[in-house]
Amino acid sequence: MEYRSPGEISQEEAEEIFATGEVSEICPALISATLHLPDREWVEECILAFLKHEDADVRRCAAVSSGHVARIHGALGQGVRDALRLLLADSVVSGAAEDAMDDIEMFARRA
């Protein structure tokens, strides 16, 4: 697997991709939205939804995105924190959830 830096995406483009339900497209769009869109609350709403997704790769991506939000914005809402804590019991994605919780502890104040 080759690393590709996620390019910028608009909120409208992200919404269109998320609406398709295509797992292979959701993760890159979510990471791009997390890294480039300034509307933290909107990004957190997306992350919160994807933390509960049936696909483990999407849940993992949402966990990683949570850590990025904490690092970039210095804040993360309680709803995302609570949903992320639930993933600690998900053996498939618990490692990503733990990493995100570490990032949140390091970078984020309560929001």
C-alpha positions as CSV (number, residue, x, y, z in Angstrom):
1,M,0.0,0.0,0.0
2,E,1.3,3.4,-1.0
3,Y,0.7,6.5,1.1
4,R,-1.1,9.3,-0.7
5,S,-1.5,12.7,1.0
6,P,-5.2,13.6,1.0
7,G,-6.0,16.6,-1.2
8,E,-8.4,19.3,-0.3
9,I,-12.1,18.6,-0.5
10,S,-15.1,20.9,-0.1
11,Q,-17.9,20.1,2.3
12,E,-20.3,19.6,-0.6
13,E,-17.9,17.1,-2.2
14,A,-17.5,15.2,1.1
15,E,-21.3,15.1,1.5
16,E,-21.7,13.6,-1.9
17,I,-19.1,11.0,-1.3
18,F,-20.5,10.1,2.1
19,A,-24.0,9.7,0.6
20,T,-22.7,7.1,-1.8
21,G,-21.9,4.7,1.1
22,E,-18.8,3.5,-0.8
23,V,-16.4,2.4,1.9
24,S,-13.3,2.8,-0.3
25,E,-14.3,6.5,-0.9
26,I,-15.5,7.4,2.6
27,C,-12.2,7.1,4.3
28,P,-10.1,9.3,2.0
29,A,-12.9,11.9,2.0
30,L,-13.2,11.9,5.8
31,I,-9.5,12.3,6.3
32,S,-9.4,15.1,3.7
33,A,-12.4,16.8,5.3
34,T,-10.8,16.5,8.7
35,L,-7.5,17.9,7.6
36,H,-8.8,20.7,5.4
37,L,-12.2,21.9,6.3
38,P,-12.5,24.6,9.0
39,D,-15.9,23.7,10.3
40,R,-14.9,21.5,13.2
41,E,-18.5,20.9,14.3
42,W,-19.5,19.6,10.9
43,V,-16.5,17.3,10.7
44,E,-17.2,16.0,14.2
45,E,-20.8,15.2,13.2
46,C,-19.4,13.1,10.3
47,I,-16.9,11.4,12.6
48,L,-19.6,10.6,15.1
49,A,-21.7,8.9,12.5
50,F,-18.8,7.0,11.1
51,L,-17.6,5.8,14.5
52,K,-20.8,3.8,14.5
53,H,-20.5,2.5,11.0
54,E,-20.8,-1.2,10.3
55,D,-17.5,-1.4,8.4
56,A,-14.4,-1.7,10.6
57,D,-12.2,0.3,8.2
58,V,-14.7,3.2,8.4
59,R,-14.7,3.1,12.2
60,R,-10.9,3.0,12.2
61,C,-10.7,6.0,9.9
62,A,-13.2,7.9,12.0
63,A,-11.1,7.1,15.1
64,V,-7.9,8.4,13.4
65,S,-9.9,11.5,12.2
66,S,-10.8,12.2,15.9
67,G,-7.2,12.4,16.8
68,H,-6.5,14.8,13.9
69,V,-9.4,17.1,14.9
70,A,-7.9,17.3,18.4
71,R,-4.4,18.1,17.1
72,I,-5.6,20.6,14.5
73,H,-8.3,22.4,16.4
74,G,-7.1,21.9,20.0
75,A,-10.6,20.7,20.9
76,L,-13.0,17.8,20.5
77,G,-16.6,17.6,21.5
78,Q,-17.8,15.3,24.3
79,G,-20.1,13.3,22.0
80,V,-17.1,12.1,19.8
81,R,-15.1,11.4,22.9
82,D,-17.8,9.2,24.3
83,A,-18.3,7.3,21.1
84,L,-14.6,6.8,20.8
85,R,-14.5,5.3,24.3
86,L,-17.0,2.7,23.2
87,L,-14.6,1.7,20.4
88,L,-12.0,0.7,23.0
89,A,-14.1,-2.5,23.4
90,D,-14.1,-3.1,19.7
91,S,-11.2,-5.5,19.2
92,V,-10.9,-4.8,15.5
93,V,-10.4,-1.0,15.9
94,S,-9.4,-0.7,19.6
95,G,-5.8,0.2,18.7
96,A,-6.9,3.1,16.5
97,A,-9.3,4.2,19.3
98,E,-6.4,4.1,21.9
99,D,-4.1,6.1,19.6
100,A,-6.9,8.7,19.1
101,M,-7.5,8.9,22.8
102,D,-3.8,9.6,23.3
103,D,-3.9,12.4,20.8
104,I,-7.0,13.9,22.4
105,E,-5.4,13.8,25.8
106,M,-2.3,15.5,24.4
107,F,-3.9,18.1,22.2
108,A,-7.5,18.8,23.1
109,R,-9.4,20.8,25.7
110,R,-13.0,19.9,26.3
111,A,-15.4,21.5,23.9
